[in-house]
Amino acid sequence: MELGQGKGRIAYGIVKRLAEAGYVAYFAGGCVRDDLMHECPGDYDIATSASPDDVEKLFPKTIAVGKQFGVIIVVEGDAQFEVATFRREGSYRDGRHPSEVSFTDPEEDAKRRDFTVNGLFYDPIQNKVIDYVGGQKDLQAKIIRAIGAPDERFEEDKLRLLRAVRFASVLGFEIEPATWSAVCRRFQEIHDVSPERIRDEIVKMLTRPGADRGLDLLSRSCLLKEILPEIEAMKNIQQPPAFHPEGDVFVHTKLMLAQLKNPSKELALAVLFHDVGKPPTLAVRDGHITFYEHAPLGARMTETIMRRLRFSNDEIETVAGCVENHMRFGDVQKMREGKLKRLLTRPTFELELELHRIDCVTSHGHLDNYGFLKAKQKEYAAEELKPAPLINGHDLIRLGMQPGPDMKPFLEEIYDLQLEGQIKDKDAALAYAQNQLRMKSKKAQ
């Protein structure tokens, strides 16, 4: 394993200190798997014969994050490393936490892990892989296989049902038949897992390679209908072939996920949810398939789903905003200048623009609106596109306008005129507003 000068070198130092103190210590799990696949590990976990108390004594800065389960975080500079004592686990009463933990040897520790490719150890001092579970053979064969009896592994932690799918999709592996059969048989047990843990697995799957295959495996295993029934409902929802020759809404979404390259969490979720409002708005009018108002409905559905999965308010606002706004990009070449400038200055514009590009590439293929917006960004580069509004709601109230829902579009209209240079100062804005209010009053009489 090439340790370099970063976290790998620091992790090596932790193993060496443990070994010099008389303990067995290995790199464990994902970092070993990734290195054997010639990928750079993101994190280095360490397994050792040292007890949690021994680890705390050996290292000056530690965090007892899971001491009762044998896990200590060792802090070295800005980096943190999970150091876990070799352990065996008792029965799992809550589908996640063992009722008891006792310390043991490396072989027994490996056999209580989830999948063979994650059950490998590596001794960086001896430069030696330790494999008690056949993980190297499954890595070479590109297979995700539960260690031991699949039902026992899934009974211990129901999240492993999702993890099997994620590892298969991210690594591009097949799930071994007995393991896959257990996933498909036990899919409803995913409800035993907290929304937060499900959310984290979904995000990991969507933001890494193979997200499209992951979505397909979730559907085939019936996990998707349990955790995201709104996405499962997109299957067999046909679309107008002139705009979507690629197929139904589910197929379109999978194709979009396949286009993602190291996306942000927000972009990946916006892709997943952008058409979630189509199934409930599907209608056939005069022989034509329509989805009227699917974007605003989709935004509301997105908010509901993300709240169910305990996303943060900021994440919900960003993703739901992208979903609600994504159809506006089809009209950009017809927009008045002020409205276009407001679109370009949305805080999520770059995210929405990329969503639009992928949406077009995977359907009709026309990128004229995308090119138009990129050109406008260059054209307006030297302008102040978001000046402070010349007037606000308080000014309108002083002019006699009653507070209410009509105030926002009225202010937006005046702001558009300001952005277009037709209203240049506050006096002109107030005069325009007063004149418009007077005209509306006359019409109401």
C-alpha positions as CSV (number, residue, x, y, z in Angstrom):
1,M,0.0,0.0,0.0
2,E,1.4,3.4,-1.0
3,L,1.0,5.6,2.1
4,G,2.3,8.8,0.7
5,Q,2.6,11.8,3.0
6,G,-1.1,12.4,3.9
7,K,-3.6,10.6,6.1
8,G,-2.1,7.2,5.1
9,R,1.3,8.2,6.6
10,I,-0.4,9.4,9.8
11,A,-2.4,6.2,10.0
12,Y,0.8,4.2,9.6
13,G,2.2,6.1,12.6
14,I,-0.8,5.1,14.7
15,V,-0.4,1.4,13.8
16,K,3.4,1.6,14.5
17,R,2.8,3.1,17.9
18,L,0.3,0.4,18.8
19,A,2.7,-2.3,17.6
20,E,5.6,-0.9,19.5
21,A,3.5,-1.0,22.6
22,G,3.0,-4.7,22.1
23,Y,-0.5,-4.7,20.4
24,V,-1.6,-6.1,17.1
25,A,-2.9,-3.4,14.8
26,Y,-4.1,-3.4,11.2
27,F,-5.7,-1.1,8.7
28,A,-9.3,-2.4,8.3
29,G,-12.3,-2.4,6.0
30,G,-12.8,0.1,3.2
31,C,-9.3,1.5,3.0
32,V,-7.9,-2.0,2.4
33,R,-10.6,-2.7,-0.3
34,D,-9.9,0.6,-2.0
35,D,-6.2,0.2,-2.1
36,L,-6.5,-3.3,-3.5
37,M,-8.7,-1.8,-6.3
38,H,-6.0,0.9,-6.9
39,E,-8.2,3.6,-5.5
40,C,-7.0,6.2,-3.0
41,P,-8.6,5.6,0.3
42,G,-10.6,8.5,1.7
43,D,-10.3,7.3,5.3
44,Y,-8.1,4.9,7.2
45,D,-9.8,2.8,10.0
46,I,-7.6,0.8,12.3
47,A,-8.4,-2.4,14.2
48,T,-6.3,-3.5,17.1
49,S,-5.9,-5.8,20.1
50,A,-5.5,-2.8,22.3
51,S,-8.5,-2.1,24.5
52,P,-10.2,1.3,24.4
53,D,-8.5,2.3,27.7
54,D,-5.1,1.2,26.2
55,V,-5.7,3.4,23.2
56,E,-6.6,6.4,25.3
57,K,-3.4,6.0,27.3
58,L,-1.2,5.7,24.2
59,F,-2.5,8.8,22.3
60,P,-2.6,12.3,23.8
61,K,-5.8,13.4,22.0
62,T,-8.8,11.0,21.7
63,I,-12.6,11.1,21.5
64,A,-14.5,8.3,23.2
65,V,-17.2,8.3,20.5
66,G,-18.2,4.7,20.9
67,K,-16.1,3.4,23.7
68,Q,-18.8,1.0,24.9
69,F,-18.5,-0.7,21.5
70,G,-14.7,-0.6,21.5
71,V,-14.3,2.4,19.3
72,I,-12.0,5.4,20.0
73,I,-11.3,8.3,17.7
74,V,-7.6,9.2,17.7
75,V,-6.9,12.8,16.7
76,E,-3.7,13.7,15.0
77,G,-3.5,17.3,13.9
78,D,-6.6,18.0,11.8
79,A,-7.2,14.4,11.0
80,Q,-9.3,11.8,12.9
81,F,-8.9,8.0,12.8
82,E,-11.3,5.4,14.1
83,V,-9.4,2.9,16.2
84,A,-11.6,-0.1,17.1
85,T,-10.7,-3.1,19.3
86,F,-11.1,-6.5,17.7
87,R,-14.5,-7.6,18.9
88,R,-17.3,-10.1,18.8
89,E,-20.9,-8.9,19.2
90,G,-24.0,-10.3,20.9
91,S,-27.5,-10.3,19.5
92,Y,-28.9,-7.2,17.9
93,R,-32.1,-6.0,19.6
94,D,-32.7,-2.8,17.6
95,G,-31.4,-3.8,14.2
96,R,-28.3,-1.7,14.7
97,H,-26.6,-1.9,18.1
98,P,-25.4,-5.2,19.6
99,S,-26.7,-6.0,23.1
100,E,-23.2,-6.7,24.2
101,V,-19.6,-6.5,23.0
102,S,-16.6,-8.6,24.0
103,F,-13.1,-8.3,22.8
104,T,-11.6,-11.1,20.7
105,D,-9.0,-11.8,17.9
106,P,-8.7,-10.5,14.4
107,E,-10.4,-13.6,12.7
108,E,-13.5,-13.4,14.8
109,D,-13.6,-9.6,14.3
110,A,-13.5,-10.0,10.5
111,K,-16.3,-12.6,10.5
112,R,-18.8,-10.2,12.2
113,R,-18.3,-7.5,9.5
114,D,-20.9,-7.0,6.7
115,F,-19.4,-8.1,3.3
116,T,-16.3,-10.0,2.4
117,V,-14.8,-7.1,0.4
118,N,-15.0,-5.0,3.6
119,G,-13.7,-7.7,5.9
120,L,-10.0,-7.4,4.9
121,F,-7.1,-6.3,7.1
122,Y,-3.7,-5.0,6.1
123,D,-0.5,-4.9,8.2
124,P,1.3,-1.8,6.9
125,I,4.5,-2.7,8.9
126,Q,4.7,-6.2,7.3
127,N,3.2,-5.0,4.0
128,K,0.7,-7.9,4.2
129,V,-3.0,-8.5,3.6
130,I,-4.8,-10.6,6.1
131,D,-7.9,-12.2,4.7
132,Y,-10.1,-14.5,6.8
133,V,-13.3,-14.2,4.8
134,G,-12.3,-14.6,1.1
135,G,-12.5,-10.9,0.4
136,Q,-9.6,-10.8,-2.1
137,K,-11.2,-13.5,-4.2
138,D,-14.5,-11.6,-4.3
139,L,-12.7,-8.4,-5.1
140,Q,-11.1,-10.1,-8.1
141,A,-14.5,-11.6,-9.2
142,K,-16.3,-8.2,-8.5
143,I,-18.8,-9.7,-6.1
144,I,-20.6,-8.3,-3.1
145,R,-21.1,-11.3,-0.7
146,A,-22.3,-11.3,2.9
147,I,-19.9,-12.7,5.3
148,G,-21.3,-16.0,6.6
149,A,-25.0,-16.4,6.4
150,P,-26.7,-13.4,4.7
151,D,-29.8,-13.5,6.9
152,E,-27.6,-13.3,10.0
153,R,-25.7,-10.3,8.7
154,F,-28.9,-8.4,7.8
155,E,-30.5,-9.3,11.0
156,E,-27.7,-7.6,12.9
157,D,-28.1,-4.4,11.0
158,K,-30.9,-3.8,8.6
159,L,-29.0,-0.9,7.0
160,R,-26.9,-3.5,5.3
161,L,-29.8,-4.1,2.9
162,L,-29.1,-0.7,1.5
163,R,-25.3,-1.0,1.8
164,A,-25.3,-4.1,-0.4
165,V,-27.0,-2.1,-3.1
166,R,-24.7,0.9,-2.7
167,F,-21.5,-1.1,-2.8
168,A,-22.7,-3.0,-5.9
169,S,-23.5,0.3,-7.7
170,V,-20.5,2.3,-6.6
171,L,-18.0,-0.5,-7.2
172,G,-19.7,-1.9,-10.3
173,F,-20.0,-5.3,-8.7
174,E,-22.7,-8.0,-8.8
175,I,-24.4,-9.1,-5.6
176,E,-23.9,-12.8,-4.9
177,P,-27.2,-14.7,-5.4
178,A,-27.8,-15.8,-1.8
179,T,-27.0,-12.3,-0.6
180,W,-29.3,-10.7,-3.2
181,S,-32.1,-13.2,-2.4
182,A,-31.9,-12.1,1.3
183,V,-32.1,-8.4,0.3
184,C,-35.1,-9.0,-1.8
185,R,-36.8,-11.2,0.9
186,R,-36.2,-8.8,3.7
187,F,-36.8,-5.4,2.0
188,Q,-39.6,-4.3,4.3
189,E,-37.2,-4.5,7.3
190,I,-35.6,-1.3,6.1
191,H,-38.3,0.5,8.1
192,D,-36.4,-0.6,11.2
193,V,-33.6,1.8,10.2
194,S,-33.7,5.5,11.2
195,P,-34.4,8.1,8.5
196,E,-31.0,9.7,9.0
197,R,-29.1,6.5,8.3
198,I,-31.2,5.8,5.2
199,R,-30.7,9.4,4.0
200,D,-26.9,9.1,4.3
201,E,-26.8,5.9,2.3
202,I,-29.0,7.4,-0.4
203,V,-26.7,10.4,-0.6
204,K,-23.6,8.3,-0.9
205,M,-25.1,6.2,-3.6
206,L,-26.3,9.3,-5.6
207,T,-23.0,11.2,-5.4
208,R,-20.7,8.4,-6.5
209,P,-20.3,6.5,-9.8
210,G,-23.1,4.0,-10.7
211,A,-26.0,6.0,-9.2
212,D,-28.2,5.0,-12.2
213,R,-27.5,1.3,-11.5
214,G,-28.1,1.9,-7.8
215,L,-31.5,3.3,-8.5
216,D,-32.3,0.2,-10.7
217,L,-31.1,-2.2,-8.0
218,L,-33.2,-0.4,-5.4
219,S,-36.3,-0.8,-7.5
220,R,-35.6,-4.5,-8.4
221,S,-35.1,-5.3,-4.7
222,C,-38.3,-3.5,-3.7
223,L,-36.3,-1.3,-1.4
224,L,-37.2,1.8,-3.5
225,K,-40.9,1.5,-3.0
226,E,-40.3,1.4,0.8
227,I,-38.0,4.3,1.1
228,L,-38.9,6.5,-1.9
229,P,-42.3,5.3,-3.2
230,E,-42.6,8.6,-5.1
231,I,-39.6,7.7,-7.2
232,E,-40.9,4.1,-7.8
233,A,-44.1,5.7,-9.0
234,M,-42.2,7.2,-12.0
235,K,-41.9,3.8,-13.7
236,N,-44.1,3.3,-16.7
237,I,-45.1,7.0,-16.8
238,Q,-44.9,7.6,-20.5
239,Q,-43.8,11.0,-21.9
240,P,-44.3,12.9,-25.2
241,P,-41.9,11.1,-27.6
242,A,-41.1,14.4,-29.4
243,F,-39.5,15.7,-26.2
244,H,-38.6,12.4,-24.5
245,P,-37.7,9.7,-27.0
246,E,-35.6,8.0,-24.3
247,G,-38.6,6.5,-22.5
248,D,-40.6,6.9,-19.3
249,V,-39.9,9.2,-16.4
250,F,-38.0,6.6,-14.5
251,V,-35.7,5.8,-17.4
252,H,-35.1,9.5,-18.0
253,T,-34.1,10.0,-14.4
254,K,-31.7,7.0,-14.5
255,L,-30.1,8.5,-17.7
256,M,-29.6,11.8,-15.9
257,L,-28.0,10.1,-12.9
258,A,-25.6,8.4,-15.3
259,Q,-24.5,11.8,-16.5
260,L,-23.4,13.0,-13.1
261,K,-19.6,13.3,-12.4
262,N,-18.8,13.8,-8.7
263,P,-21.9,15.9,-8.2
264,S,-22.8,17.9,-5.1
265,K,-25.4,16.4,-2.9
266,E,-27.9,19.1,-3.9
267,L,-27.4,18.5,-7.7
268,A,-27.8,14.7,-7.3
269,L,-31.0,15.2,-5.3
270,A,-32.3,17.8,-7.8
271,V,-31.8,15.3,-10.6
272,L,-33.6,12.5,-8.6
273,F,-36.6,14.7,-7.7
274,H,-36.9,17.1,-10.7
275,D,-39.8,15.1,-12.3
276,V,-41.3,13.6,-9.1
277,G,-44.4,15.7,-9.8
278,K,-45.1,14.0,-13.1
279,P,-47.0,10.8,-12.0
280,P,-49.7,12.7,-10.2
281,T,-50.1,15.3,-12.9
282,L,-50.2,12.9,-15.9
283,A,-53.1,13.6,-18.2
284,V,-54.0,13.1,-21.9
285,R,-55.5,16.1,-23.5
286,D,-56.6,16.0,-27.2
287,G,-54.4,12.9,-27.6
288,H,-51.3,14.6,-26.1
289,I,-49.6,13.6,-22.9
290,T,-49.3,16.5,-20.4
291,F,-47.9,17.2,-17.0
292,Y,-49.3,20.6,-16.2
293,E,-47.9,22.2,-13.1
294,H,-45.7,19.2,-12.3
295,A,-42.8,21.5,-11.3
296,P,-44.5,23.4,-8.4
297,L,-46.2,20.2,-7.2
298,G,-42.8,18.4,-7.5
299,A,-41.2,21.0,-5.3
300,R,-43.8,20.5,-2.6
301,M,-43.3,16.7,-2.9
302,T,-39.6,17.1,-2.7
303,E,-39.9,19.2,0.5
304,T,-42.1,16.4,2.0
305,I,-39.7,13.6,1.1
306,M,-36.6,15.5,2.3
307,R,-38.2,16.3,5.6
308,R,-39.1,12.7,6.0
309,L,-35.5,11.8,5.5
310,R,-34.3,14.6,8.0
311,F,-32.4,16.8,5.5
312,S,-31.5,20.3,6.7
313,N,-33.7,23.2,6.0
314,D,-31.1,24.8,3.8
315,E,-30.7,21.5,1.7
316,I,-34.5,21.3,1.4
317,E,-34.9,24.9,0.3
318,T,-32.1,24.5,-2.3
319,V,-33.3,21.3,-3.9
320,A,-37.0,22.1,-3.8
321,G,-36.2,25.5,-5.4
322,C,-34.3,23.7,-8.2
323,V,-37.3,21.4,-8.8
324,E,-39.8,24.2,-8.9
325,N,-37.6,26.4,-11.2
326,H,-36.4,23.8,-13.7
327,M,-39.2,24.3,-16.3
328,R,-38.5,28.1,-16.5
329,F,-35.4,27.4,-18.5
330,G,-37.4,26.5,-21.5
331,D,-38.7,30.1,-21.8
332,V,-35.4,32.0,-21.2
333,Q,-35.1,33.3,-24.8
334,K,-38.6,34.9,-24.5
335,M,-38.0,36.5,-21.1
336,R,-37.9,40.3,-20.6
337,E,-34.5,41.5,-19.6
338,G,-35.3,42.2,-16.0
339,K,-36.7,38.8,-15.4
340,L,-33.8,37.1,-17.1
341,K,-31.3,39.1,-14.9
342,R,-33.2,38.0,-11.8
343,L,-32.9,34.4,-13.0
344,L,-29.2,34.7,-13.5
345,T,-28.7,36.1,-10.0
346,R,-30.5,33.4,-8.2
347,P,-28.1,31.9,-5.6
348,T,-28.7,28.4,-7.1
349,F,-28.5,29.5,-10.7
350,E,-25.3,27.5,-11.6
351,L,-26.9,24.4,-10.0
352,E,-30.1,24.9,-11.9
353,L,-28.3,25.5,-15.1
354,E,-26.4,22.2,-14.8
355,L,-29.7,20.4,-14.0
356,H,-31.2,22.0,-17.2
357,R,-28.2,20.9,-19.3
358,I,-28.4,17.3,-18.1
359,D,-32.1,17.3,-18.5
360,C,-31.7,18.3,-22.2
361,V,-28.8,16.0,-23.0
362,T,-30.8,12.9,-21.8
363,S,-34.0,13.8,-23.6
364,H,-34.4,15.9,-26.8
365,G,-30.8,16.9,-26.9
366,H,-31.3,20.6,-27.7
367,L,-29.0,22.9,-25.8
368,D,-29.9,26.2,-27.4
369,N,-31.3,27.7,-24.2
370,Y,-28.2,26.5,-22.3
371,G,-26.0,28.3,-24.9
372,F,-28.1,31.4,-24.7
373,L,-27.7,31.6,-20.9
374,K,-24.0,31.1,-21.1
375,A,-23.7,33.9,-23.6
376,K,-25.9,36.2,-21.5
377,Q,-23.6,35.5,-18.5
378,K,-20.6,36.8,-20.6
379,E,-22.7,39.7,-21.9
380,Y,-23.7,40.9,-18.4
381,A,-20.3,40.1,-16.8
382,A,-19.4,43.7,-16.3
383,E,-22.8,44.8,-15.0
384,E,-24.2,44.9,-11.5
385,L,-27.0,42.4,-11.9
386,K,-28.3,42.6,-8.4
387,P,-28.5,46.2,-7.3
388,A,-30.6,47.1,-4.2
389,P,-34.3,47.6,-5.1
390,L,-35.2,51.3,-5.3
391,I,-38.4,50.8,-3.3
392,N,-39.8,48.1,-0.9
393,G,-43.1,47.0,0.7
394,H,-43.1,49.8,3.2
395,D,-43.0,52.4,0.4
396,L,-46.0,50.7,-1.2
397,I,-47.9,50.8,2.1
398,R,-47.2,54.5,2.4
399,L,-48.7,55.0,-1.0
400,G,-51.8,53.2,0.1
401,M,-51.4,49.7,-1.0
402,Q,-52.8,47.0,1.3
403,P,-50.3,44.3,2.4
404,G,-51.0,41.0,0.7
405,P,-50.0,38.5,-2.0
406,D,-50.3,41.2,-4.8
407,M,-47.4,43.1,-3.3
408,K,-44.6,40.7,-4.3
409,P,-45.3,40.6,-8.1
410,F,-45.9,44.4,-8.0
411,L,-42.4,44.9,-6.5
412,E,-40.9,42.4,-9.0
413,E,-42.4,44.3,-11.9
414,I,-40.8,47.6,-10.7
415,Y,-37.5,45.8,-10.0
416,D,-37.5,44.4,-13.6
417,L,-37.9,48.0,-14.9
418,Q,-35.1,49.1,-12.7
419,L,-32.8,46.3,-14.0
420,E,-33.8,47.2,-17.6
421,G,-32.8,50.9,-16.9
422,Q,-36.3,52.2,-17.5
423,I,-36.6,53.4,-13.8
424,K,-33.4,55.0,-12.6
425,D,-34.0,56.4,-9.1
426,K,-36.4,56.1,-6.2
427,D,-38.5,59.1,-7.1
428,A,-39.2,57.6,-10.5
429,A,-40.0,54.2,-8.9
430,L,-42.5,55.8,-6.5
431,A,-44.1,57.8,-9.3
432,Y,-44.5,54.7,-11.4
433,A,-45.9,52.8,-8.4
434,Q,-48.3,55.6,-7.5
435,N,-49.6,55.8,-11.1
436,Q,-50.1,52.0,-11.3
437,L,-52.0,52.0,-8.0
438,R,-54.2,54.8,-9.2
439,M,-55.0,53.0,-12.5
440,K,-55.8,49.8,-10.6
441,S,-58.1,51.8,-8.3
442,K,-60.0,53.3,-11.2
443,K,-60.5,49.8,-12.8
444,A,-61.9,48.5,-9.5
445,Q,-64.5,51.3,-9.3
